[in-house]
């Protein structure tokens, strides 16, 4: 899955919600808090981490490439 970034960055929890990987923003935050989200291969626990072009986010079997 790819996401075309149109701004300088997007906050991690907003990206997860925007791509409909969860039903609510609260669920996105729970995934992040429970260390189920990886940013460039490393666990990311900051809900508002600024995701920029060239990064890869992994949640379970879902891989998101930010372009």
ChimeraX attribute file (.defattr): number of C-alpha atoms within 10 A of each C-alpha:
attribute: neighborCount
match mode: 1-to-1
recipient: residues
	/A:1	10
	/A:2	12
	/A:3	14
	/A:4	9
	/A:5	15
	/A:6	10
	/A:7	8
	/A:8	9
	/A:9	14
	/A:10	18
	/A:11	14
	/A:12	24
	/A:13	24
	/A:14	18
	/A:15	22
	/A:16	24
	/A:17	17
	/A:18	14
	/A:19	13
	/A:20	12
	/A:21	13
	/A:22	15
	/A:23	12
	/A:24	14
	/A:25	15
	/A:26	12
	/A:27	15
	/A:28	22
	/A:29	21
	/A:30	15
	/A:31	18
	/A:32	22
	/A:33	14
	/A:34	11
	/A:35	14
	/A:36	15
	/A:37	26
	/A:38	17
	/A:39	18
	/A:40	13
	/A:41	11
	/A:42	11
	/A:43	15
	/A:44	20
	/A:45	19
	/A:46	15
	/A:47	17
	/A:48	14
	/A:49	15
	/A:50	13
	/A:51	20
	/A:52	17
	/A:53	16
	/A:54	10
	/A:55	13
	/A:56	19
	/A:57	24
	/A:58	18
	/A:59	16
	/A:60	9
	/A:61	6
	/A:62	11
	/A:63	14
	/A:64	18
	/A:65	16
	/A:66	19
	/A:67	13
